[in-house]
Amino acid sequence: APGDIPSVPPGWPRFTSSSPSFAGKPANVRYGTQKSPWLKTGAGPSGSARRPCVSIYWKYEDFEWIFGIHFWGGVYGAKAFLPYLGRAGEGRLANIASIEGFTQCLSQELKASALKPQEKRLADKRMTRDERRQTLIDATIDVVARLNYDQATTALIAKAAGVNEALIYHHFSSKTELQLATLDYLLGYRLQIYRDNPVFQPDQSHKSIIRELTAQYLQRIQSPEVNMFACILKAMFAIDPKIREKGLECCMAFHEFNKANLEKDRARGFFNKRFDPDVVSWEMLGKIMVISTLAVNNRLDLFGPENIKKSTKYFERNYFS
C-alpha cells in the first residue's frame, strides 16, 4: 500500500514506478540500518472466485510482472545498496519479501484446487522428476481404465494424481504425449514381468516357456492389474490416431515376444516343428485379446475359468509335443 512506504533518509536510493527493473509497477525499499538494509520487493496477484490466484489462469504478462519485481527487484536493489555497504566496510542485505508473494499465492492455489488433505500431502511431498512422472502415468492408467483415452482429460488425471493440472505440462507437452508415455510404460512393464518368470532360468530348460507364461497370464487377468490390459486394449480404438498406432505397436511387441518363445520351446523340444511359430503366435494373440476383453469388462464368467483352461489344453495338444 502507498502508505506503507517509509520515508527514505537523504542519500539513500529510492525505487519508483518509473524504475525499469520493476516492469512499471511500484515497489518499496525498507531499511534497517546502514549496515543491514532490508529490501521489500514482494508482490503477488490477488485472486477472486472467478479467477483465483492459480498459475494456470495467469497470462504471460502476469509472469513477466512477478518476475520483474521478485528477481530484478532483488538484483537492482542489491546493486544500488552495494556502494553504501562498501563504504561501511561490512554489512548484509536481506530481501524479506520476494518469497512472500509466491507463498501467499501458493496458499490460494491449494485452496482453489479443491484437493483433499491427503492429496495435498502428496502434492507437498518432495519427489524426483522420475517419481513425479510415474505418479502421472499411474493416474493416467486409472483414469483411462475407468473411461477411455478420449475422455481422460488432464484435469481428471491431475485430480487422480493429487496434483495441480499445470504440473502435467511441466513433464509432458500434451495429453497425447502423456498417454503415449503411459503405453510405453505398460508395454515395458508387462514384458518385463514375463521375462522375470523363472522358466527362463537355465535350470528350468525342462519346462515349456509358453505353458508357464500362459499360467502366469491367467493369474494376472484376475488381479487388479487388469487395468493395464484395459489401457492397451482401449488404445487400439482411440480417436487419436497416434494412440491407435501405439496400441498396435504394443500388440506387435507381444506377438514378437510370443513368436520368439515358441521358437525357444521348439529348441527345448516342446513346440511341434510342423507349425509356423509366426502364424501360431497370431492365433495366441487373438485368444489373448478375447479373454482380456472379458476380464476388463469383469465378464470372464461368460467363458468361465474352467473353459479357458480347457481351451488352453486343446491349444497345447494341437501344437505341442
VEXTOR-114592 format. One record per residue: residue in one letter; x, y, z of N, C-alpha, C, O in turn. Coordinates in steps of 0.1 Angstrom, whole numbers, padded with zeros to 4 digits, always signed. Atoms other than C-alpha are relative to their C-alpha. Example, Ala and Ser with C-alpha at 12.3 -4.5 7.8 and 13.67 -1.06 7.14 Angstrom:
// residues 2
a+0009-0012+0000+0123-0045+0078+0009+0012+0000+0019+0012+0007
s-0009-0011+0000+0137-0011+0071-0008+0011+0008-0003+0022+0009
This chain:
// residues 321
a+0009-0012+0000+0000+0000+0000+0009+0012+0000+0020+0012+0006
p-0009-0012+0001+0013+0036-0007+0004+0004+0014+0015+0009+0015
g-0003-0005-0014+0011+0045+0030+0010-0009+0007+0015-0005+0017
d-0009+0010-0006+0033+0015+0038+0014+0003-0003+0024-0003+0003
i-0013-0003+0004+0063+0030+0021+0006+0011+0009+0001+0022+0010
p-0006-0010-0010+0086+0047+0047+0008+0010-0007+0012+0009-0019
s-0009-0010+0006+0105+0078+0041+0014-0005+0000+0018-0012+0009
v-0014+0005+0002+0140+0072+0029+0010+0011+0004+0008+0023-0001
p-0010-0010-0004+0169+0090+0045+0007+0007-0012+0008+0000-0022
p-0007-0007+0011+0188+0116+0024+0012-0009-0005+0020-0014+0004
g-0011+0007+0005+0213+0099+0001-0003-0015-0002+0006-0022-0008
w+0003+0014+0002+0196+0065+0001-0008-0001-0013-0016+0008-0016
p+0007+0001+0013+0183+0052-0032-0015-0003+0002-0019-0009+0012
r+0014+0003-0001+0146+0050-0038-0005-0005-0014-0003+0002-0024
f+0005+0005+0012+0128+0029-0064-0015+0005-0002-0022+0005+0008
t+0014-0005+0002+0096+0043-0080-0006-0008-0012+0001-0017-0018
s+0007+0006+0011+0071+0032-0106+0007+0002-0014+0004-0005-0024
s-0007-0002+0013+0094+0046-0133+0012-0009-0001+0019-0009-0012
s-0012+0009+0000+0122+0021-0124-0003-0011-0010-0012-0019-0008
p+0002+0011+0010+0125-0002-0155+0002-0014+0006-0004-0023+0001
s-0002+0013-0006+0136-0030-0132-0012-0006+0006-0012-0018+0009
f+0012+0005-0007+0102-0033-0117-0012-0001-0010-0024-0001-0006
a+0010+0002+0010+0083-0036-0150-0011+0010+0001-0023+0007-0002
g+0010-0011-0001+0065-0003-0144-0009-0001+0011-0019+0007+0012
k+0008+0001-0012+0050-0014-0111+0007+0006+0012+0019+0006+0013
p-0006-0006-0012+0055+0005-0078+0006-0011+0009+0001-0022+0010
a-0006+0008-0010+0078-0011-0053+0006+0008+0011+0008+0020+0009
n-0006-0008-0011+0092+0000-0019+0013-0006+0005+0015-0018+0003
v-0012+0004-0006+0125-0002-0001-0001+0002+0015-0003+0013+0019
r-0001-0001-0015+0126-0009+0036+0014-0001+0005+0022-0007-0002
y-0014+0000-0004+0157-0003+0056+0000-0003+0015-0009+0000+0022
g-0003+0003-0014+0171-0015+0089+0010+0010+0004+0007+0021+0010
t-0011-0010-0003+0205+0002+0095+0008+0001-0013+0006-0006-0023
q-0009-0002+0012+0231+0014+0070+0008-0012-0002+0013-0014-0014
k-0008+0013+0002+0249-0019+0076-0009-0012-0003-0004-0022-0008
s+0009+0012+0002+0218-0041+0074-0013+0005-0006-0023+0004+0000
p+0013-0005+0006+0193-0026+0049-0009-0012-0004-0004-0023-0006
w+0009+0010+0004+0162-0046+0041-0007+0004-0013-0010+0016-0015
l+0007-0002+0013+0147-0049+0006-0013-0006+0001-0015-0018+0004
k+0013+0005+0001+0110-0053+0003-0005+0002-0014-0011+0012-0017
t+0004-0001+0014+0103-0060-0033-0010-0011-0004-0009-0017-0015
g+0009+0012+0002+0075-0086-0030-0013+0005-0006-0018+0016-0004
a+0014-0002+0006+0042-0088-0049-0006-0013-0004+0002-0023-0007
g+0007+0013+0004+0016-0114-0058-0013+0004-0005-0020+0012+0001
p+0013-0003+0005-0015-0112-0080-0011-0005+0010-0010-0016+0015
s+0011+0004-0009-0047-0113-0060-0009-0009-0007-0009-0010-0019
g+0009+0010+0005-0074-0139-0065-0014+0004+0002-0017+0013+0010
s+0014-0002-0002-0111-0140-0068-0007-0013-0003-0001-0022-0007
a+0008+0013+0002-0139-0166-0071+0000-0003-0015+0000-0015-0018
r+0000+0002+0015-0140-0161-0109+0014-0004-0005+0015-0012-0015
r-0014+0002+0005-0102-0160-0114+0009-0001+0012+0016+0009+0015
p-0008+0001-0012-0084-0174-0084+0015+0001-0004+0019+0000-0015
c-0014-0002+0003-0047-0169-0080+0007-0014-0002+0014-0019+0007
v-0006+0013+0004-0037-0202-0097+0008+0002-0013+0003+0009-0022
s-0009-0003+0011-0008-0203-0121-0006-0003-0014-0002+0003-0024
i+0005+0003+0013-0028-0219-0149-0009+0011-0006-0012+0011-0017
y+0008-0011+0005-0050-0188-0151+0008+0012-0003+0002+0022-0009
w-0008-0012+0003-0021-0164-0154+0003+0002-0015+0003-0008-0022
k-0005-0003+0013-0012-0147-0186+0015+0002+0000+0021+0002+0011
y-0014-0002+0000+0023-0142-0198+0004+0013+0007+0014+0013+0013
e-0004-0013-0007+0022-0106-0186+0000-0001+0015+0008+0006+0021
d+0000+0002-0014+0014-0118-0151+0013-0006+0005+0019-0001+0015
f-0013+0006-0004+0045-0140-0150+0011+0011-0002+0020+0012+0007
e-0010-0010+0002+0066-0112-0165+0000+0011+0011+0010+0015+0015
w+0001-0010-0010+0053-0087-0139+0006-0006+0013+0014+0001+0020
i-0005+0006-0012+0060-0111-0110+0015-0002+0000+0022+0002+0009
f-0014+0002+0001+0094-0120-0123+0008+0013+0000+0019+0014+0006
g-0007-0013+0000+0103-0083-0129+0002+0005+0014+0012+0011+0017
i-0001-0005-0014+0096-0075-0092+0009-0009+0008+0018-0004+0015
h-0007+0009-0010+0109-0106-0074+0014-0002-0004+0023-0003+0005
f-0014+0003+0004+0140-0112-0095+0008+0013-0001+0018+0016+0005
w-0008-0012+0003+0151-0079-0109-0001+0010+0011+0008+0019+0013
g+0001-0008-0012+0139-0061-0078+0012-0003+0010+0018+0006+0015
g-0011+0003-0008+0164-0080-0058+0014+0003-0006+0023+0007+0001
v-0013-0002+0007+0192-0077-0084+0003+0015+0001+0014+0018+0005
y-0003-0015+0000+0189-0039-0088+0000+0006+0014+0008+0016+0016
g-0001-0005-0013+0182-0034-0052+0013-0002+0007+0019+0007+0013
a-0013+0003-0005+0213-0051-0042+0011+0008-0006+0020+0013+0001
k-0010-0008+0007+0233-0033-0068+0000+0015+0005+0011+0021+0006
a+0001-0014-0005+0220+0001-0055+0006+0001+0014+0012+0012+0017
f-0004-0001-0014+0229-0007-0019+0015-0003+0002+0021+0001+0012
l-0014+0005-0002+0264-0022-0025+0010+0012+0003+0018+0010+0011
p-0009-0011-0003+0282+0012-0026+0000+0004+0015+0010+0007+0021
y+0002-0004-0014+0268+0020+0009+0007-0010+0009+0013-0007+0019
l-0006+0011-0009+0278-0013+0023+0015+0000-0002+0023-0003+0007
g-0014+0000+0003+0312-0010+0006+0007+0011+0008+0018+0009+0014
r-0006-0010-0008+0319+0023+0023+0000-0003+0015+0008+0002+0022
a+0000+0004-0014+0308+0009+0056+0010-0011+0004+0014-0012+0016
g-0010+0010-0002+0333-0019+0052-0006-0013+0004+0001-0023+0004
e+0007+0012-0004+0308-0045+0064-0015+0002-0002-0020+0013-0003
g+0015-0001+0000+0271-0053+0063-0006-0012-0007+0001-0021-0012
r+0008+0011+0006+0244-0076+0049-0012+0006-0006-0018+0016-0001
l+0012-0004+0007+0215-0072+0026-0011-0011+0001-0008-0022-0004
a+0010+0010-0002+0182-0090+0034-0012+0003-0009-0018+0014-0008
n+0012-0001+0007+0154-0095+0009-0011-0007+0007-0011-0019+0008
i+0010+0006-0009+0124-0100+0031-0014-0002-0006-0023-0007+0001
a+0014+0000+0005+0095-0100+0007-0002-0009-0012-0013-0013-0015
s+0003+0007+0013+0101-0119-0026-0007-0013+0002-0016-0016-0006
i+0006+0013-0002+0092-0153-0012-0015+0001+0004-0023-0008+0002
e+0013-0001-0006+0061-0139+0005-0011+0000-0011-0021-0006-0009
g+0011+0000+0010+0042-0132-0027-0003-0013-0006-0014-0017-0009
f+0002+0014+0005+0048-0167-0040-0007-0009+0010-0016-0017+0006
t+0006+0009-0009+0039-0184-0008-0015+0003+0003-0023-0006+0005
q+0014-0004-0002+0007-0164-0004-0008-0005-0012-0020-0010-0011
c+0007+0005+0012-0003-0173-0040-0001-0016+0000-0011-0021-0004
l+0000+0015-0001+0006-0210-0033-0012-0004+0009-0019-0014+0007
s+0010+0002-0009-0018-0209-0004-0014+0001-0007-0023-0008-0005
q+0012-0001+0008-0046-0197-0027-0002-0011-0010-0013-0016-0013
e+0001+0010+0010-0037-0222-0053-0005-0013+0006-0012-0020-0001
l+0004+0012-0006-0041-0251-0029-0015+0000+0003-0022-0010+0002
k+0015-0001-0003-0075-0238-0018-0008-0001-0012-0019-0008-0012
a+0008+0000+0012-0086-0233-0053+0000-0014-0007-0009-0017-0015
s-0001+0013+0006-0075-0268-0063-0010-0010+0005-0012-0021-0002
a+0010+0009-0006-0101-0285-0041+0006-0014+0003-0001-0024+0003
l-0006+0013-0003-0076-0312-0032-0004-0004+0014-0006+0004+0023
k+0002+0005-0014-0083-0334-0002+0012+0001+0008+0023+0002+0002
p-0012-0001-0008-0059-0332+0027+0010-0010-0003+0022-0006-0004
q-0010+0009+0003-0042-0364+0019+0006+0002-0014+0018-0001-0016
e-0006-0004+0013-0038-0352-0017+0009+0011+0001+0019+0012-0007
k-0009-0011-0002-0023-0320-0005+0014-0005+0005+0024+0000+0002
r-0013+0005-0005+0003-0340+0014+0008-0007-0011+0020-0006-0011
l-0007+0006+0011+0011-0359-0017+0006+0010-0009+0017+0009-0014
a-0005-0011+0009+0015-0327-0037+0012+0007+0007+0021+0011+0000
d-0011-0007-0007+0038-0313-0010+0012-0009+0002+0023-0004+0004
k-0011+0009-0001+0059-0344-0008+0011+0002-0011+0007+0003-0022
r-0011-0002+0009+0093-0339-0024+0002-0013-0008+0005-0024-0002
m-0002+0012+0009+0096-0363-0054+0011+0003-0010+0013+0015-0013
t-0009-0002+0011+0122-0368-0080-0008+0002-0013-0020+0000-0013
r+0007-0002+0013+0114-0359-0116-0006-0013-0005-0018-0014-0010
d+0005+0013+0005+0110-0396-0125-0011-0005+0009-0021-0011+0004
e+0011+0004-0009+0088-0403-0094-0013+0008-0004-0024+0003-0004
r+0012-0008+0004+0065-0374-0104-0006-0004-0013-0018-0005-0015
r+0005+0005+0013+0063-0386-0140-0008-0013+0002-0018-0016-0004
q+0007+0013-0002+0054-0421-0127-0013+0002+0007-0022-0006+0004
t+0013-0003-0006+0027-0407-0105-0010+0004-0010-0022+0000-0009
l+0010-0005+0010+0011-0390-0135-0003-0012-0009-0015-0013-0014
i+0003+0012+0009+0014-0423-0156-0009-0009+0008-0018-0014+0001
d+0009+0009-0008-0002-0443-0128-0014+0006+0000-0024-0002-0001
a+0013-0006+0000-0030-0418-0126-0007-0001-0014-0019-0003-0014
t+0006+0002+0014-0035-0420-0164-0005-0014-0002-0016-0016-0008
i+0005+0014+0001-0038-0458-0162-0013-0001+0007-0022-0007+0002
d+0012+0001-0008-0065-0455-0135-0012+0007-0008-0023+0002-0009
v+0011-0008+0007-0085-0428-0155-0004-0007-0013-0016-0008-0016
v+0003+0006+0013-0082-0445-0189-0007-0013+0002-0016-0016-0006
a+0007+0013-0002-0092-0479-0175-0014+0002+0004-0023-0006+0001
r+0014-0003-0005-0123-0463-0159-0008+0006-0012-0020+0004-0012
l+0007-0007+0011-0132-0442-0190+0006-0005-0013+0004-0016-0017
n-0008+0004+0012-0111-0442-0222+0010+0011-0003+0010+0021+0005
y-0011-0010+0002-0083-0422-0238-0006+0013-0004+0000+0024+0000
d+0006-0012+0004-0106-0396-0253-0006+0008+0012-0006+0020+0012
q+0006-0006-0012-0124-0389-0220+0009+0003+0011+0006+0010+0021
a-0010-0002-0011-0093-0390-0199+0007+0014-0001+0017+0015-0007
t-0006-0014+0001-0087-0352-0196+0011+0002+0010+0013-0006+0019
t-0011-0003-0009-0057-0337-0180-0005+0004+0014+0002+0002+0024
a+0005-0004-0013-0079-0323-0153-0004-0012+0008-0001-0012+0020
l+0004+0012-0008-0092-0358-0143+0013-0007+0004+0014-0013+0015
i-0013+0007-0003-0056-0372-0145+0007+0007+0012+0012+0001+0021
a-0006-0008-0010-0043-0344-0123-0007-0003+0014-0001-0004+0024
k+0007+0003-0012-0071-0350-0098+0003-0014+0006+0005-0015+0018
a-0004+0013-0004-0063-0387-0097+0014-0001+0006+0016-0009+0015
a-0013+0000-0005-0027-0379-0091+0002+0009+0012+0012+0008+0019
g+0000-0009-0012-0035-0353-0064+0010+0011-0002+0016+0016+0007
v-0009-0012+0003-0016-0325-0082-0007+0010-0008-0018+0008-0012
n+0006-0010+0008-0023-0293-0100+0002-0004-0015+0012-0009-0019
e+0000+0003+0015-0031-0297-0137+0012+0005-0007+0017-0001-0016
a-0012-0006+0007-0003-0274-0147+0012-0008+0001+0021-0007-0007
l-0012+0009-0002+0022-0299-0133+0002-0010-0012+0013-0013-0015
i+0000+0010+0011+0013-0323-0162+0009+0006-0011+0017-0001-0017
y-0007-0006+0011+0026-0298-0187+0015+0004+0003+0022+0009-0006
h-0014-0002-0004+0059-0294-0168+0008-0013-0004+0020-0012-0006
h-0006+0013+0003+0066-0331-0176-0003-0005-0014+0005-0012-0020
f+0004+0005+0013+0047-0337-0208-0006+0012-0008-0012+0021-0003
s+0004-0012+0008+0040-0313-0237-0015+0000-0003-0021+0010-0006
s+0014+0001+0003+0004-0326-0242-0006-0012+0006+0001-0021+0011
k+0007+0012-0005-0022-0351-0231+0004-0012-0008+0006-0023-0003
t-0004+0011+0009-0013-0372-0261+0014-0006+0004+0016-0018+0004
e-0013+0004-0003+0024-0373-0251+0000-0008+0013+0007-0018+0015
l+0002+0007-0013+0014-0384-0215-0006-0014-0003-0001-0024+0003
q+0006+0013+0003-0008-0412-0229+0009-0009-0008+0009-0021-0005
l-0010+0009+0007+0019-0424-0253+0010-0005+0009+0015-0016+0009
a-0010+0005-0010+0044-0425-0224-0006-0010+0009+0001-0019+0013
t+0007+0011-0008+0018-0445-0204+0000-0013-0007+0003-0023-0001
l-0001+0013+0008+0016-0471-0232+0014-0006-0001+0015-0018+0000
d-0013+0005+0001+0053-0473-0235+0004-0006+0014+0010-0017+0014
y-0003+0006-0013+0055-0479-0197-0007-0013+0001-0001-0023+0006
l+0007+0012-0002+0028-0505-0198+0006-0012-0008+0007-0023-0003
l-0007+0010+0008+0045-0524-0226+0012-0005+0006+0014-0017+0008
g-0012+0004-0006+0078-0524-0209-0002-0008+0013+0004-0018+0016
y+0003+0006-0013+0063-0533-0175-0006-0014-0002-0002-0024+0004
r+0006+0013+0002+0042-0562-0189+0010-0010-0005+0011-0021+0000
l-0010+0009+0005+0070-0577-0209+0011-0004+0010+0015-0015+0011
q-0010+0003-0010+0094-0574-0180-0005-0010+0010+0003-0019+0015
i+0006+0010-0010+0070-0593-0157+0002-0014-0006+0005-0024+0002
y-0001+0013+0005+0070-0622-0181+0015-0005-0002+0018-0016+0000
r-0015+0003+0001+0108-0620-0187+0006-0004+0013+0016-0012+0013
d-0005+0003-0013+0113-0623-0150-0005-0014+0005-0002-0019+0016
n+0005+0013-0003+0095-0657-0150+0011-0010+0002+0020-0010-0007
p-0011+0009-0002+0118-0684-0136+0002-0010-0011+0013-0016-0012
v-0001+0009+0011+0111-0705-0167+0012+0003-0009+0017-0005-0016
f-0011-0004+0009+0138-0685-0185+0014-0003+0006+0024-0002+0000
q-0013+0004-0006+0165-0697-0160+0005-0013-0006-0002-0021-0010
p-0006+0011+0006+0190-0722-0173-0005-0014+0006-0006-0024-0001
d+0004+0012-0007+0179-0748-0147-0014-0004-0002-0019-0014+0003
q+0014+0003+0003+0143-0746-0160-0002-0004-0014-0014-0004-0019
s+0001+0003+0014+0150-0757-0195-0008-0013-0003-0012-0015-0014
h+0008+0012+0002+0130-0789-0189-0015+0004-0001-0024-0005-0002
k+0014-0004+0000+0098-0768-0188-0003+0008-0013+0006+0014-0019
s+0004-0008+0012+0078-0752-0217-0002+0015+0004-0009+0018+0014
i+0001-0014-0003+0081-0714-0217-0015+0005-0002-0020+0012+0006
i+0013-0004+0003+0047-0709-0233-0010-0005+0010-0019+0003+0014
r+0009+0006-0010+0029-0732-0208+0001+0008+0013-0009+0012+0019
e-0002-0007-0012+0045-0713-0179-0005+0014-0001-0011+0020+0008
l+0005-0013+0002+0037-0679-0193-0015+0001-0001-0021+0011+0003
t+0015+0001+0001+0001-0689-0201-0006+0000+0014-0016+0006+0017
a+0005+0001-0013-0004-0699-0165+0001+0013+0008-0007+0017+0015
q-0002-0013-0006+0011-0666-0154-0010+0010-0005-0015+0018+0003
y+0010-0010+0006-0012-0646-0177-0014-0002+0006-0021+0007+0009
l+0013+0002-0005-0043-0663-0165-0002+0004+0015-0013+0008+0019
q+0000-0005-0014-0034-0653-0129-0001+0015-0001-0008+0022+0007
r-0001-0014+0001-0027-0617-0140-0014+0006-0003-0018+0017+0002
i+0013-0006+0005-0061-0611-0157-0011-0001+0011-0021+0006+0009
q+0010+0001-0011-0079-0620-0125+0005+0008+0012-0001+0007+0023
s-0005-0008-0011-0059-0595-0104-0003+0015-0003-0008+0018-0014
p+0002-0014+0002-0062-0557-0100+0008+0006-0012+0005+0017-0017
e-0008-0005+0011-0036-0553-0127-0007-0001-0014-0002+0002-0024
v+0008+0001+0012-0064-0560-0152-0001+0014-0007-0004+0015-0019
n+0000-0014+0005-0064-0521-0156+0010+0002-0011+0008+0009-0020
m-0010-0002+0010-0032-0524-0175-0004-0006-0014-0001-0001-0024
f+0005+0007+0012-0048-0548-0200-0010+0010-0007-0011+0011-0019
a+0010-0009+0005-0077-0523-0204+0006+0012-0008+0001+0015-0018
c-0006-0011+0007-0054-0495-0213+0006-0003-0014+0005+0004-0023
i-0005+0005+0013-0037-0515-0241-0011-0003-0010-0010+0001-0021
l+0012+0004+0009-0070-0528-0255-0007+0013-0005-0010+0014-0017
k+0007-0013+0004-0086-0493-0255+0008+0008-0009+0002+0016-0017
a-0008-0008+0008-0057-0478-0272-0002-0002-0015-0002+0007-0023
m+0003+0004+0015-0065-0496-0305-0013+0005-0005-0015+0005-0017
f+0013-0005+0005-0099-0480-0306-0002+0015+0004-0013+0020+0003
a+0001-0015-0004-0090-0444-0295-0002+0008-0013+0001+0004-0024
i+0003-0009+0011-0100-0415-0317+0014+0006-0005+0016+0007-0017
d-0013-0006+0004-0064-0401-0317+0008-0011-0008+0011-0021-0002
p-0007+0010+0008-0045-0419-0345+0013-0004+0006+0018-0015+0004
k-0013+0003-0006-0012-0417-0326-0002-0010+0012+0007-0019+0013
i+0003+0010-0010-0028-0436-0297-0003-0013-0006+0002-0024-0001
r+0003+0013+0006-0042-0462-0320+0013-0007-0005+0014-0019-0004
e-0013+0006+0005-0008-0467-0337+0008-0005+0011+0015-0016+0009
k-0008+0005-0012+0009-0470-0303-0006-0013+0005+0001-0022+0009
g+0006+0012-0005-0017-0496-0293+0003-0012-0009+0006-0023-0004
l-0004+0010+0009-0009-0516-0324+0014-0004+0002+0018-0016+0000
e-0014+0003-0003+0028-0513-0317+0001-0010+0012+0010-0019+0013
c+0000+0009-0012+0021-0529-0283-0004-0014-0003+0003-0024+0001
c+0005+0014+0004+0002-0558-0298+0011-0007-0009+0013-0019-0007
m-0010+0006+0008+0030-0564-0323+0012-0004+0009+0018-0014+0006
a-0011+0004-0009+0056-0564-0295-0004-0013+0007+0005-0021+0009
f+0005+0013-0006+0035-0591-0277+0001-0012-0010+0005-0023-0006
h-0001+0010+0010+0033-0610-0309+0014-0005-0002+0017-0017-0003
e-0014+0003+0002+0070-0609-0315+0006-0008+0013+0014-0017+0011
f-0005+0006-0013+0076-0619-0278-0005-0015+0000+0003-0024+0003
n+0005+0014+0001+0053-0650-0282+0007-0008-0011+0010-0020-0009
k-0007+0007+0011+0069-0659-0315+0014-0005+0004+0017-0016+0001
a-0014+0003-0005+0104-0658-0300-0001-0012+0010+0008-0020+0010
n+0001+0010-0010+0092-0680-0271-0004-0013-0006-0001-0024-0001
l+0004+0012+0006+0076-0705-0294+0012-0007-0007+0014-0019-0006
e-0012+0005+0006+0109-0708-0312+0010-0006+0011+0016-0016+0008
k-0008+0005-0011+0127-0713-0279-0006-0014+0005+0001-0023+0009
d+0006+0013-0004+0101-0740-0270+0003-0011-0010+0004-0023-0007
r-0004+0010+0010+0109-0757-0303+0014-0005+0003+0016-0017+0002
a-0014+0004-0003+0146-0758-0293+0000-0009+0013+0008-0017+0014
r+0001+0009-0012+0135-0773-0259-0007-0013-0003-0007-0021+0006
g+0007+0013+0003+0116-0800-0277-0015+0000+0003-0021-0011+0003
f+0015+0000-0003+0080-0788-0269-0008+0004-0012-0018-0003-0015
f+0009-0005+0011+0067-0769-0299+0003-0008-0013+0014-0010-0017
n-0001+0009+0011+0060-0791-0329+0006+0007-0012+0002+0018-0016
k-0007-0006+0011+0083-0784-0358-0008+0002-0013-0005+0009-0022
r+0008-0001+0012+0055-0788-0383-0007+0013-0002-0013+0016-0012
f+0008-0012+0000+0039-0755-0374+0009+0013+0000+0020+0013+0005
d-0007-0013+0001+0050-0719-0382-0003+0008+0013-0014+0011+0016
p+0002-0008-0012+0056-0700-0350-0006+0014-0002-0013+0019+0007
d+0006-0013+0002+0046-0667-0366-0015-0001-0001-0022+0007+0005
v+0015+0002+0001+0011-0680-0375-0006-0004+0013-0016+0002+0017
v+0006+0004-0013+0006-0697-0342+0000+0012+0010-0008+0013+0019
s+0000-0012-0009+0017-0665-0324-0012+0009-0002-0017+0015+0008
w+0011-0008+0002-0010-0646-0341-0013-0006+0005-0022+0001+0011
e+0011+0007-0006-0035-0672-0331-0001+0002+0015-0011+0004+0021
m+0000-0002-0014-0024-0669-0295-0004+0015+0004-0011+0017+0013
l+0004-0014-0003-0027-0631-0296-0015+0003-0002-0021+0010+0006
g+0015-0001+0002-0063-0634-0309-0007-0005+0013-0016+0002+0018
k+0006+0006-0012-0072-0656-0279+0002+0009+0012-0007+0011+0020
i-0004-0009-0011-0054-0632-0255-0009+0012+0000-0014+0017+0010
m+0009-0012+0002-0074-0603-0269-0014-0002+0005-0020+0006+0012
v+0013+0003-0004-0107-0620-0264-0001-0002+0015-0010+0004+0021
i+0000+0003-0014-0100-0633-0229+0003+0013+0008-0004+0015+0018
s-0003-0013-0007-0085-0599-0219-0012+0009+0000-0015+0016+0010
t+0012-0008+0001-0116-0581-0231-0011-0004+0010-0017+0004+0016
l+0009+0005-0010-0138-0603-0210+0004+0004+0014-0004+0008+0022
a-0005-0004-0013-0116-0597-0180-0001+0014+0003-0005+0018+0015
v+0001-0014-0002-0115-0560-0184-0015+0004+0003-0017+0013+0011
n+0014-0003-0003-0153-0559-0185-0006-0009+0011-0018-0008+0014
n+0005+0009-0011-0155-0583-0155-0010-0010-0004-0019-0013+0004
r+0009+0010+0005-0172-0609-0176+0007-0013-0004+0003-0019-0014
l-0007+0012+0002-0148-0638-0175-0010-0012+0002-0008-0023-0004
d+0010+0010-0002-0179-0658-0164-0007-0005-0013-0012-0016-0013
l+0006+0004+0013-0192-0658-0200+0007-0012-0006+0001-0020-0012
f-0009+0011+0005-0163-0681-0210+0002-0010+0012+0000-0022+0010
g-0002+0008-0012-0156-0694-0175+0014-0005+0002+0020-0009-0008
p-0014+0004-0003-0122-0702-0159+0003-0014-0005+0014-0017-0010
e-0002+0014+0004-0126-0739-0165+0001-0002-0015+0009-0009-0020
n+0000+0001+0015-0134-0735-0202+0013+0006-0005+0018+0002-0016
i-0013-0006+0004-0104-0712-0205+0011-0010+0001+0020-0011-0008
k-0010+0010-0002-0082-0740-0191-0001-0011-0010+0009-0016-0015
k+0002+0010+0010-0098-0765-0215+0005+0005-0013+0012-0003-0021
s-0005-0006+0012-0091-0742-0244+0015+0000-0001+0021-0002-0012
t-0015+0000-0001-0055-0739-0233+0005-0014-0003+0015-0016-0010
k-0004+0014+0002-0052-0777-0232-0001-0004-0015+0007-0011-0020
y+0002+0003+0014-0067-0780-0267+0011+0006-0008+0016-0001-0018
f-0010-0007+0008-0042-0755-0280+0014-0008+0002+0021-0010-0008
e-0012+0007-0002-0013-0774-0264+0001-0013-0007+0011-0017-0012
r+0000+0013+0007-0024-0807-0278+0002+0001-0015+0008-0008-0021
n-0002-0002+0014-0025-0793-0313+0014+0004-0004+0019-0001-0014
y-0012-0005+0004+0008-0776-0313+0013-0004+0008+0024-0002+0004
f-0012+0004-0009+0030-0791-0285+0001-0015+0000-0009-0022-0001
s-0003+0015-0001+0046-0825-0282-0003-0004+0014-0001-0016+0017
